[in-house]
């Protein structure tokens, strides 16, 4: 594969991953509008943003990864985005909570193939010593998608409603998938002499759980995911409720925060850990662990601020440290597996991480927000008295209670990063030098 073809492939894989990620977060951008239209609780928003997506997404990733280990991976990755984008557009045509749940199932099934197959392709495109930085560049699809999706999607939602947001994002995703199919080249697989059946699903799973380093990485990154998805699902709503921003302004704040933090954190984590690992291989995992522990209290202090500017700046500073983990963690995973099993190994890794994080994080955060809002309201009838648009009237007791509840819930979830950081540091102790 020529350097030019490799750069084009990495760019398109990053775009596929980015739009697959937008499918995960778009519900957070328009949560306030959907909540008002369908009279939903924060717990139900958490189900839409988390469980409804995670269950299908995690289990669909395994058969798609199996296909990617045996057939052209570019077809699996681009075809998955095409499928997800079609269901993203269908979300805009729904008229009930259950219809939206069903459409999210379709989005989840497609998005399942936009991460593990590209991981496998990148591992065949770059040598081991450059994989952490390459994967970190690939993961820039998340911050770019978060910023563009949040700012543009929020603006569309503010002017044309939440349904139009789904139509536009889904339509662009379809175009990206078609472009990838037409332009991107499939890299040659390494380790071609290895029998594709030699590393069965059971064998790959046992490697992940028996290796003490990888076991702590799995736990640490799963806890990171639990906190991240719980927080990110409700960050736009947090900005809207706490600082009286409209959906466009809240989307821009969310996009800037997640985009800047994840871009800088991902690059710093990948290149920084890779550079330090040349001297001590354990630093590949220790750096993100230290970052999570340092960033958590800064982020929590930011969440508790009453003014937008100090809150945003402190939350941004804390978030910079959170995004250091994924690139080095996946690079460590790939070091344990060969080319014929990397897609399956990545899928197992992501299955455990997303089922834990996205499956449980958003609904638990939503449930915490509901209960803490009821506590702040001073009545067990908060849900009935503040349902739908009534609960979003600026300055009302309902709105103030909702702002307090979501603020406290997000602050509590920030503590998960300390827990995850400890596991990543323990993983570094067992890292094979």
N, C-alpha and C positions, 0 to 999 in steps of 0.2 A: 504494500500500500504506500503510495507516494505521500510526502509530507503535506502537499496540498489537499489530496483526497482525505487524509487523516484529519486535517483542520476542518474541512467541510463536514465530515461525518461527526466530529465532536460538536460542532455548532448545531447541527440538525438534531443530534441526540439530546443536546441541552434544551433545544426548543421543544422537543417531544416531552421531555421530563417536566419542563416548565408549564406547558399547557395541561399536562396530566395533573400537576400540582394545583393549578388554578381550579380544576374541577373539585379539588378537596376543600378549598377555602372560599369559593364563591358564595357559599351559603352564609358564611360569617359576614360578608359585605352587606348583604341585604336582609340580615336576620331581623332587624328592627321592623322593617316593612312587612316581612312575612308574618312576624309575630302579631302585628296589628291587624293584618288582613284575615288571618285564620284564628285569631284569639288564642295563641299558643303560650305555654309557659317556657321559662328558660330551660327546663328539663327536656321538653319536646324539641326545642331548638338544638339542644345537645345531642338528642337522638338523631336528628337530621344531619348535623355536622359530624357526628362521630359514629355511633353504632350502626346506623343504616348503611353507612359507607364502608366501615371497617370490616364487618363480617364477610360481606361478599368480596371485597377487595383482597383481603388476606388469603382467603381460600382459593380464589380464582388465580392468584399469582403462581400457585404451584403447577397446575396444568399448563399455564402459559410459559412458565420457565422450563418445563419439561419439553415443550415444543421448541423453545429457543435453544436448548442444548442439542437438538437434532435437526432443525430446519433453519433456513435463513432468518437470522435474528432481526434484520431490518424490517421484514414483513410482519413479524410478531409485534415489534415496537410501534411501527407506524399504523398497522391495522388496529391495534389496541386503542391508540389515540383517536382514530377515526370513529370507532364504536363509542368511545366515551363522549366525544364531542356531539355525536348525534343525540345521545340521551341528555346532554347538557341543554341542548336546544329544546328537547321535550319538556324539561323542567319548567320552562316558561309557559307552557300550555296547560299546566295542571290547575285544578280548581279546588283541591282539598289536601289536607295533611297526608292522607294515605296515598293519594296519587303522587305527591311529591316524594314520599318514601320510596314508592315503586320506581320512579324515575332515577332516584339516587342509587338504587340497586344497579341499574344499567350503567350509570356513570362509573360506579365502583368496579364493575366487572371489566370495563375497558381500561380504566386507569391502572389496573393491576399489572398490565404488561408494559408500562411506560418507564419502569425503573430497573428491574432485575435484568432483562435482556440487554439494555444499554450498558449496564455494569460489565456484563460478559464481553461485549464488543470492545469496550474501552480497555479491558485487561489484555485483549489480543492486539490492540493497536499500540500499546505502550509497554516498555520493559518494566520490571518490578520496581526499580529505583525511581521511576517517574509516575507510578500509578496514583500515589496519594495526591499529588498536585493535579494530575489529569482528572481524577474523580472530583476533586474540589472545584475545578473549573466547570466540570459537568454540573455540579450541584449549584452553580450560580444560576441555573434555571429557576431555582426556587426564589431567590431574592428579586431577580428581574421580573419573574411572573407575579410575585407578590406586589411589587411596586406598580407595574403597569396594570395588572388586574385590579388592584385596589383603587388606584387613582382614576383610571379610565372607567372601570366598572362602577365605582362609587358615583362618578359624575353622571354616567348613563342612568343609574338608578335614581339619582336626585331629579333628573329632568324628564325621564321617560318611564320610571317605575322599575321594579325588580325583575319583571318578566323580560323586558328588553335586554337587561344585563345578561341573562342566560342565552338569549338568541345571539347576541354579538360575540360573546366569548366562545360559544359552541361553534359558530360559523368560522371564526378565525382558526380554531383548532382543526377543523376539517381541512382547511387550506394548507396548514402546516404538515398534516399527515400525508396529503397528496404530494407535496413538494419533496418530502423525505423519500417517498417511494420512487419518485422519478430521478432524484439526484444522488442519493446516498449510496455508497458502495459497501458491500459486506466484507469485513476483514477476514483474512485466512485464520482458521483456528490453530492455536498452538497445541502442542502435546497430542498431535493427531493420531499417534500410535496407540493412545490409551483407548481401551474398549469403553464405549459410551455407557454400557450397562454395568461396568465394574463398580462404579460408585453409585449405588442405589440410594434412594431417598433416605432409607433407614441409616445407611452408612454415613451420609452427609450429616444427618441430624446428630448422630453419635459423636462425630468429630467436633461439632459445635458445642455440645453439652459436656463432653468428657475433658476437653481442653480447659484448664482452669482460667487461663487468660481470656479465652473467648467466652466462657461462661459469665465472667464478671462484665465483659463488654456487653453481652446480651442484656444482662440485668440493668447495667448502667444506662445504655442507650434506650431501653424500654421505659425506664423511669424518666429520662429526658423527654421521650415522646409523650408520656402521660402528662407531664407538666406543660409541654409545648402545645399540644393539641387542646388541652383544657383551657389554656390561656388564650391562644390565638383564635379559637372559635368565638370568644366573647370580647376580644380587644376592640373591634369596631363599635360594639354596643357599649363598652366601657367608656370610650371617648365620647360617644353621643350622649350617654346618660350623665356622665360626670362633669362635662364641660359644655353642655348644651350645643353640640355640633350637629349639623344636618348630616344626612347619609353620605353626601359627597365629601364634606369636610372630614368626617370620621374615617371614610375610606382612604383619603389622602394621608391622614395622620398614621393610620395603620400601615399603609403602603410604604411611607417613608421610614417608619420605625423598623418594620420587618425587612424591607429591602436593603436599607443601609447596613443594619446590624448583621443580616445574614451574608451579605456580599463581603464585607470586611472580615467578619468572623470566619466565614468559610475559607477564604483565601489565606488568612493568617494562620488558621488551624492547619490547613493542608501543607502550605509551604514551610511554616514555622516548625511544625512537628517533623516534617520530612528532613529539614535541615539539622535539627537537633538529634534526630534518630541516626544520623551518620556517625555521631559520636557515642550515642547510647540508644540502642533500639527501643528501650523502655519508654523513652520520651515520646514515641509515636502515640501512646495512649495517655501518658501522664499529663501532657500539656492540656488536652481537652478536659481532663478531670480537675486540674487546678483551676482552669477557666470557669467551670461550672460552679465551683465552691466560692470563688471570688465574686462572680457576677450575681449570684442569688440575692445577697443582702442589698446590693446597689439597686437591683430591679425592684425589690419589695419596698424600699424607701421611696422610690419614684412613684409606685402605684398609690402610695398613701398621701402624696402631695395634693393640695387643693387647687393649685394653679396649673394651667396647661403646660407652660414652657418648662418649669423645673421638673414636672412629672415626665414630660417627653424626653428631656435630656438625660435624666437619671435612668429611665427605662431603656433608653437607647444604649447608654454606657453598660448597663448590666447585660443587655441582650447580646452585645458584641462578644461576650465570653461564652454565651450559650451555644453559638453556632460553630464552635471549633471541633465538635466531637465527630460528626458523621463521616467526613472524608477519611481521617486517620483510622476510624473504626472499621470502615468497609475495606480499606487497604489492608488492614491486619487480617480480616476475613479472607481476602483473596490470596494472601500468602499461605494459607492452610489448605487451599483447594486447587485442583488442576483445571485446565481450560474446559474440560467436558462436564465439570460439575459446578463451575462458578455461578452460572445462572440459577441453578437449583439451590445452591448454598445461599446466594443473595436473597432468593425468594423466601427461604426458610427464615433467614435473619430478619427480613422485612415483615414476614408473617407474624413472627413473635412480637416484633417491635410495634407494628401498627395495630395488631389485635389488642395489645395491652394499652398502647397510648391513645389511638384514635377510637378504639372500641369503648374504652372506659373513661378516658379523660374528659371529653365534652359533656356526656350526660352527668358525670359526677360533679363537674364544675357547675353545670346548670342547676342541678339539685341543690348544691351548696348555695348558689345565688338565690334560688327561690326561698330557701329556709332562712337565710340571713336577711333577705329583703322583708320577709314576714316578721322577723325579729325586730328589724329597724322600724317597721310600720306599727308594731305594737299590737297586732291583731292576727289571729289565726285565719281570718277571712281575707287576707291580703290577695290571694289568688282570685277569689270571686269578685272582690270590690275593685281590683285594679287590672282586670283582664282587658286585652285588646288595646285599642287606641287610648282608652281612658287612662291607662297606666303610663302613657308617654306625654301627658300634658305638662309642659314645662312649669316648674315651681310647685306642682301639686305634691301632696303628701305621698301619693303613690310613686311619683317620679323620683322624689328624694330618697324614698326607701329602696327603690330599685337601683339607684346609683350607689347607695351604701352597700347593698347586698353584693353587687357585682364587683365592687372595689375590694371588699374583704375576701371574696371567693378567689379572685385573681392573686391577691397577696398570699393567701394560703398555698395556692398551687406553685408559687415561686419557690417555696421551700423544697419542692421535689428535686430541684437542681442540686442542692447540697447532697442529698441522698445519692443521686446519680454520680456526682463527682467522686464520692468515696469509693464506689465500685470501680470506676475507671482507674483510680489510683491503685486499687488492689490489683486490677488487671495488669497494670504496668509491672508489678512485682513478679508476675508469673510469665511475662513476655519472654519468649525465647530469644536470646541475644545472638 
